[in-house]
Amino acid sequence: MDYFAHGFWSYIVFHWTKRPWLAVLFGLLPDTLSWAVYFFYRLIFQEGFGKPMLEKIPDWVYMLYNISHSLIVCTVVLTVVFLIYKKWIYEMLAWPLAIIVDVFTHTRDFLPTPFLWPLSTYVFDGISWGTRGFMITNYVLIVSGLTIIIIKRLKNRPNPAKIYKRKKV
């Protein structure tokens, strides 16, 4: 899935938490740790903007991708955080959600998701998130989800007229 969609879906799924912005950060984490790092590397040391040629992408980018897109690594990190804080930080679950979504929205031909790394090199042959039909459907669902959240918040908002209405004594 594309970078921004991960952030939107993380917000939609975790908007009920105290810190939905933290869920957005964790939903963006896998791609930030690999492709955002490479994006800035390219801006500084290579040709800048534009679609990179796969053969020019350094091996370290793929290693970062493997680490950040591994459910094994993610589970270890979440468990360590739980052991330190003695509670689950629910917003962090946006990280495995992003990985699971990528498993099904990446093909074997282009950036397959190594969700079992380092234990296995198996990758699922999903559908490409980069197709026009998928992108349109995905963003229609995102806009719908955000609209529902906004409508619910507006309905649950206290009525100022009732709050400030003085009682007669």
PyMOL commands that set and color helices and strands:
alter all, ss='L'
color gray80, all
select helices_A, chain A and resi 3-14+20-45+54-56+59-68+71-85+90-105+132-156+160-163
alter helices_A, ss='H'
color red, helices_A
deselect
rebuild
show_as cartoon
